[in-house]
Amino acid sequence: MPKSELVVPSAATPGASGCVVEVTPASAGWRYVGFQAYRLKPGERLESETGSDECCLVLLSGKADIRTSAQRWDDVGERMSVFEPKPPYSAYVPSGDRFGVEALTEVELAVCRAPGKGTYPARLIVPADVGVEIRGQGLTERIVRNILPEGEPADSLLVVEVYTPGGHWSSYPPHKHDEDRLPDESLLEETYYHRIEPAHGFAVQRVYTDDRSLDETITVRDGDVVLVPRGYHPVGAPAGYDVYYLNVMAGPVRTWKFHNDPDHEWIMQGWSRPVAAGGKNGGDSR
Ligand SMILES: O=C(O)C[C@@H](O)[C@H](O)C(=O)CO
């Protein structure tokens, strides 16, 4: 059976630049979100221009030196796996700038892109800046880390990561954000970069619209990117397999206003409770 057109698998071995998976607005057939994941070995470097995009470089794991045209941050990074219970270091780089990343250890790096206006200077986002939330309850409990949420400066990018323990559901109850009808709903394209522990496992993601003109239930493998151009998009982590994903969202207005599937909204009963912000050693534990 052909794989879903919503799935962009990672390459088994990185290309010359270290890139393992890439989504551009042209490849996705949409307007705003771009995403790349890189695997760099110690001493390897990535150099790039931001062009008309602003970028959020998320150091998913490993340590690196990061620089832009005006900034240099040395020996950045703490966690060595996305499954360590602590927020990542990230760097915001505006449009019209450039960045270089030199790996000091094995590095997994996400480059999240969306249209920029050059409004804000480059900055380092440290773990203590990352708001951590435990969302859901029982089998829907998961950890949400808000890396670049709408309360923090950026022109169009929103970036968040989610840890879903095996046996749990996240992005749940199913919600969508595909209509520009503020203040009730915002239009945001979204990518999911999935990692699975242990890596031979799988996750399940359904992407569906009210009229079911889009209705796909996807088997997600470690390293897959799932595109959410529209529709509801819940994720299930099978028992025994923890699931991590990094979300990038962008659209015409930088705000996340979602609409729950009315059929399943009853499941949610005042279950979101904030915990302390990330903290140097990460504020969350599991
Ligand atoms: O609630 C979650 O588990 C995460 C989702 O909010 C996810 O970030 C998303 O779908 C954003 O639209």
The ligand as an SDF file (V2000), in Angstrom:
LIG
                    3D

 12 11  0  0  0  0  0  0  0  0999 V2000
   -2.0440   18.9610   23.2640 O   0  0  0  0  0  0  0  0  0  0  0  0
   -1.0540   18.3500   22.8430 C   0  0  0  0  0  0  0  0  0  0  0  0
   -0.7940   17.2280   23.1950 O   0  0  0  0  0  0  0  0  0  0  0  0
   -0.1380   19.0070   21.8250 C   0  0  0  0  0  0  0  0  0  0  0  0
   -0.8770   19.7490   20.7580 C   0  0  0  0  0  0  0  0  0  0  0  0
   -1.4060   20.9240   21.2770 O   0  0  0  0  0  0  0  0  0  0  0  0
    0.0040   20.0520   19.5600 C   0  0  0  0  0  0  0  0  0  0  0  0
    1.0320   20.9080   19.9160 O   0  0  0  0  0  0  0  0  0  0  0  0
   -0.8450   20.6030   18.4850 C   0  0  0  0  0  0  0  0  0  0  0  0
   -1.5710   19.8740   17.8820 O   0  0  0  0  0  0  0  0  0  0  0  0
   -0.8550   22.0170   18.2170 C   0  0  0  0  0  0  0  0  0  0  0  0
   -1.8970   22.3020   17.3290 O   0  0  0  0  0  0  0  0  0  0  0  0
  1  2  2  0
  2  3  1  0
  2  4  1  0
  4  5  1  0
  5  6  1  0
  5  7  1  0
  7  8  1  0
  7  9  1  0
  9 10  2  0
  9 11  1  0
 11 12  1  0
M  END
$$$$
